[in-house]
Amino acid sequence: MNIDVSIYNYWPRAIYDVAVNGQYAGGAYMAYHPGGAGGSTVCCVKVKPGPISIDYSLGGPEGAPRLGERIHATAVLRELPGDSRVLTVHVYPNETAVAEASKEYVDERPGPEEKTQ
């Protein structure tokens, strides 16, 4: 199924060149701050239930640790309801991710300790 993808970045710095299942999912997602998680939406990625790979590069100021490093995370999409329009991916600084599909845009922002894989 092809659906929009919405990335929420919880790193305290930007992430760049995001790919979901090897498909381009956006160029830049700004750092988390209270009241915002650097999210935006990109059309469209092909997904199915099961493992979802998320790859991205770390941004930040010149000289920041790990600047430009490519990170790989895997989330598990447990279900893909037929009326799904959005794949929401929450990306955390502990290099984990949570993915969920829904009809509406998700505003809930679970912490990394709540992730299930």
Backbone as numpy.savetxt, mean C-alpha at the origin, in Angstrom:
# Nx Ny Nz CAx CAy CAz Cx Cy Cz
-9.69 -9.67 -11.42 -10.53 -8.49 -11.42 -9.63 -7.25 -11.42
-9.94 -6.27 -12.22 -9.22 -5.00 -12.23 -9.95 -4.00 -11.35
-9.26 -3.46 -10.35 -9.85 -2.46 -9.46 -8.84 -1.36 -9.17
-9.35 -0.22 -8.67 -8.47 0.86 -8.23 -7.64 0.39 -7.05
-6.48 0.99 -6.87 -5.66 0.68 -5.70 -5.41 1.98 -4.94
-5.59 1.91 -3.64 -5.37 3.06 -2.76 -4.29 2.67 -1.76
-3.20 3.41 -1.74 -2.06 3.11 -0.86 -2.06 4.08 0.31
-1.93 3.54 1.51 -1.74 4.35 2.71 -0.33 4.09 3.22
0.48 5.14 3.25 1.88 5.04 3.66 2.03 5.49 5.11
2.42 4.58 6.00 2.59 4.89 7.42 4.05 5.13 7.81
4.95 5.11 6.82 6.34 5.45 7.10 6.40 6.93 7.49
7.39 7.34 8.27 7.55 8.76 8.59 8.27 9.51 7.46
8.32 8.92 6.29 8.95 9.52 5.12 8.21 9.02 3.87
8.46 9.66 2.77 7.77 9.29 1.53 8.25 7.94 1.02
7.38 7.30 0.23 7.76 6.11 -0.53 7.46 6.40 -2.00
8.21 5.75 -2.90 8.12 6.05 -4.32 8.03 4.77 -5.16
7.58 4.95 -6.39 7.56 3.87 -7.38 6.96 2.59 -6.82
5.72 2.71 -6.38 5.02 1.58 -5.77 4.49 0.65 -6.86
4.64 -0.65 -6.64 4.09 -1.67 -7.54 3.29 -2.66 -6.70
2.12 -3.02 -7.20 1.27 -4.03 -6.56 1.14 -5.18 -7.55
1.57 -6.36 -7.15 1.61 -7.52 -8.04 2.34 -7.20 -9.34
3.41 -6.43 -9.22 4.23 -6.09 -10.38 3.66 -5.01 -11.28
2.51 -4.46 -10.93 1.86 -3.42 -11.72 2.06 -2.06 -11.05
2.36 -1.05 -11.84 2.58 0.30 -11.33 1.36 0.76 -10.54
1.60 1.28 -9.34 0.51 1.72 -8.47 0.77 3.11 -7.91
1.60 3.89 -8.56 1.80 5.27 -8.12 3.25 5.62 -7.92
3.53 6.90 -8.15 4.90 7.38 -8.09 5.34 7.87 -6.74
4.45 8.47 -5.94 4.88 9.05 -4.67 3.72 9.06 -3.67
4.02 8.62 -2.47 3.06 8.66 -1.36 3.80 9.30 -0.19
3.31 10.43 0.25 3.99 11.21 1.28 3.97 10.52 2.64
4.76 11.04 3.56 4.93 10.47 4.90 3.66 10.57 5.72
3.50 9.62 6.62 2.39 9.64 7.56 2.51 10.85 8.47
1.36 11.43 8.81 1.27 12.45 9.85 -0.10 12.29 10.49
-0.29 12.72 11.73 -1.59 12.57 12.37 -2.69 13.19 11.49
-3.71 12.39 11.22 -4.80 12.85 10.38 -4.61 12.55 8.91
-3.49 11.95 8.53 -3.26 11.62 7.13 -2.17 10.59 6.97
-2.37 9.70 6.01 -1.39 8.63 5.81 -0.81 8.64 4.40
-0.73 9.81 3.80 -0.09 9.92 2.50 -0.75 9.11 1.43
-2.06 8.92 1.52 -2.76 8.05 0.58 -3.20 8.76 -0.69
-3.32 7.99 -1.75 -3.94 8.43 -2.98 -4.38 7.19 -3.74
-5.07 7.38 -4.84 -5.64 6.26 -5.57 -5.15 6.25 -7.01
-4.88 5.05 -7.53 -4.43 4.88 -8.90 -5.32 3.81 -9.54
-5.63 3.98 -10.80 -6.40 2.99 -11.55 -5.42 2.18 -12.39
-5.59 1.08 -12.55 -6.27 -0.05 -12.02 -5.24 -1.17 -11.95
-5.40 -2.08 -11.02 -4.52 -3.23 -10.92 -5.36 -4.49 -10.96
-4.76 -5.55 -11.45 -5.44 -6.84 -11.52 -5.10 -7.61 -10.25
-6.14 -8.05 -9.52 -5.93 -8.79 -8.28 -6.87 -9.99 -8.21
-6.48 -10.92 -7.35 -7.33 -12.05 -7.01 -7.00 -12.40 -5.56
-7.87 -13.16 -4.89 -7.57 -13.53 -3.50 -6.25 -14.29 -3.41
-5.58 -14.08 -2.29 -4.30 -14.75 -2.05 -3.21 -13.73 -1.81
-1.94 -14.13 -1.96 -0.82 -13.22 -1.71 -0.81 -12.05 -2.68
-0.53 -10.88 -2.14 -0.39 -9.65 -2.92 1.02 -9.13 -2.63
1.82 -8.91 -3.67 3.16 -8.36 -3.46 3.12 -6.84 -3.59
3.84 -6.18 -2.70 3.94 -4.72 -2.71 5.43 -4.37 -2.69
5.86 -3.62 -3.68 7.26 -3.19 -3.77 7.29 -1.68 -3.87
8.26 -1.05 -3.18 8.37 0.40 -3.21 9.79 0.81 -2.81
10.14 2.05 -3.13 11.45 2.60 -2.77 11.27 3.63 -1.67
12.23 3.65 -0.74 12.20 4.63 0.34 12.67 5.99 -0.13
11.93 7.02 0.21 12.32 8.38 -0.08 12.93 9.01 1.16
13.01 10.32 1.14 13.54 11.05 2.28 14.57 12.07 1.83
15.08 12.83 2.78 16.08 13.84 2.44 17.42 13.20 2.05
18.20 13.95 1.32 19.54 13.49 0.92 20.30 13.01 2.15
20.89 11.83 2.06 21.67 11.27 3.16 20.85 10.48 4.16
19.52 10.38 3.96 18.68 9.60 4.88 19.08 8.13 4.81
19.03 7.42 5.94 19.35 6.00 5.91 18.44 5.25 4.94
19.02 4.35 4.18 18.30 3.47 3.26 17.62 4.21 2.11
17.99 5.45 1.87 17.40 6.24 0.79 17.48 5.49 -0.53
16.33 5.34 -1.19 16.28 4.65 -2.48 16.20 3.14 -2.38
16.34 2.59 -1.17 16.30 1.13 -1.02 14.93 0.61 -1.45
14.93 -0.50 -2.15 13.69 -1.12 -2.62 13.22 -2.09 -1.54
11.97 -1.94 -1.10 11.39 -2.77 -0.06 10.34 -3.68 -0.70
10.29 -4.92 -0.24 9.27 -5.87 -0.71 8.46 -6.33 0.50
7.14 -6.24 0.39 6.24 -6.74 1.43 5.20 -7.63 0.75
4.63 -8.52 1.54 3.56 -9.37 1.03 2.37 -9.27 1.98
1.19 -9.08 1.40 -0.05 -9.08 2.17 -0.91 -10.20 1.61
-1.91 -10.62 2.36 -2.82 -11.65 1.88 -4.20 -11.03 1.72
-4.73 -11.09 0.52 -6.09 -10.64 0.25 -6.99 -11.83 0.51
-7.70 -11.80 1.62 -8.49 -12.94 2.05 -9.74 -13.16 1.21
-10.36 -12.06 0.76 -11.55 -12.20 -0.08 -11.62 -11.05 -1.07
-12.33 -11.29 -2.15 -12.51 -10.29 -3.20 -13.99 -10.31 -3.61
-14.83 -9.60 -2.84 -16.26 -9.59 -3.17 -16.49 -9.10 -4.60
-17.51 -9.62 -5.24 -17.81 -9.29 -6.63 -18.07 -7.82 -6.88
-18.50 -7.08 -5.84 -18.78 -5.65 -6.01 -17.59 -4.76 -5.61
-16.42 -5.36 -5.44 -15.23 -4.60 -5.03 -14.84 -3.58 -6.10
-14.51 -2.38 -5.65 -14.04 -1.32 -6.54 -12.64 -0.84 -6.17
-12.22 -1.09 -4.92 -10.96 -0.54 -4.42 -10.17 -1.60 -3.66
-8.88 -1.68 -3.97 -7.95 -2.46 -3.17 -7.19 -1.45 -2.33
-7.36 -1.53 -1.01 -6.63 -0.63 -0.10 -5.43 -1.39 0.44
-4.25 -0.77 0.32 -3.01 -1.37 0.82 -2.42 -0.43 1.85
-2.25 -0.92 3.07 -1.63 -0.17 4.16 -0.17 -0.63 4.24
0.78 0.31 4.09 2.21 0.00 4.06 2.84 0.56 5.34
3.53 -0.31 6.09 4.07 0.05 7.41 5.60 0.07 7.44
6.17 0.89 8.36 7.62 0.99 8.46 8.30 -0.28 8.97
7.54 -1.25 9.47 8.18 -2.52 9.84 8.22 -3.46 8.64
8.01 -2.89 7.44 8.11 -3.58 6.15 7.03 -4.64 5.96
5.87 -4.44 6.61 4.72 -5.29 6.40 3.65 -4.49 5.67
2.60 -5.18 5.26 1.49 -4.53 4.58 0.20 -5.30 4.85
-0.92 -4.60 4.76 -2.25 -5.19 4.88 -3.01 -4.80 3.62
-3.74 -5.75 3.02 -4.53 -5.47 1.82 -5.97 -5.88 2.07
-6.90 -5.05 1.59 -8.32 -5.38 1.69 -9.05 -4.80 0.49
-10.03 -5.54 0.01 -10.84 -5.09 -1.13 -12.22 -4.71 -0.61
-12.79 -3.64 -1.19 -14.10 -3.19 -0.74 -14.81 -2.43 -1.85
-16.10 -2.23 -1.65 -16.92 -1.47 -2.60 -16.63 0.02 -2.47
-16.38 0.48 -1.25 -16.15 1.89 -0.95 -14.70 2.10 -0.53
-14.27 3.35 -0.56 -12.93 3.68 -0.08 -12.88 3.50 1.42
-11.78 2.91 1.90 -11.61 2.60 3.32 -10.85 3.74 3.98
-11.36 4.20 5.11 -10.68 5.25 5.84 -10.04 4.72 7.12
-10.43 3.53 7.54 -9.86 2.94 8.74 -8.38 2.69 8.51
-7.58 2.97 9.51 -6.13 2.83 9.36 -5.59 1.92 10.46
-5.64 0.61 10.22 -5.15 -0.31 11.26 -3.64 -0.19 11.45
-3.20 -0.44 12.67 -1.77 -0.43 12.95 -1.13 -1.73 12.50
0.19 -1.76 12.35 0.87 -2.97 11.86 0.68 -4.16 12.78
0.49 -3.92 14.08 0.31 -5.03 15.00 -1.02 -5.73 14.78
-1.94 -5.09 14.05 -3.25 -5.69 13.77 -3.27 -6.45 12.47
-2.18 -6.47 11.77 -2.17 -7.13 10.45 -2.30 -8.63 10.61
-2.92 -9.24 9.61 -3.00 -10.69 9.57 -2.52 -11.14 8.21
-1.72 -12.14 8.19 -1.23 -12.67 6.91 -1.57 -14.10 6.75
